[in-house]
């Protein structure tokens, strides 16, 4: 998030909407690639406090925007999997093998 804000701040506010859109489309793959490499590097150096601090805001955001699925959501997912796999598995009601 911080990386994207920093990168997109280089687009001047005087640029018309179409120019801003084009600039964002060009910058977006660069931001995504840089973020991926930072996450990869931080995963290799888990014990380093610097990398833990760099990754922490993203993990906080993930904690805010995600939650464990409820039992009803899990039941729907299982039924969808059964339907997708087809055959006699769709008719069975016993637990799926894990």
ABEGO torsion letter per residue (X at the ends): XAAAAAAAAABBAABBAAAAAAAAAAAAAAAAAAAAAAAAAAAABAABAAAAAAAAAAAAAAAAABBBBBAAAAAAAAAAAAAAAEEAAAABABBBBX
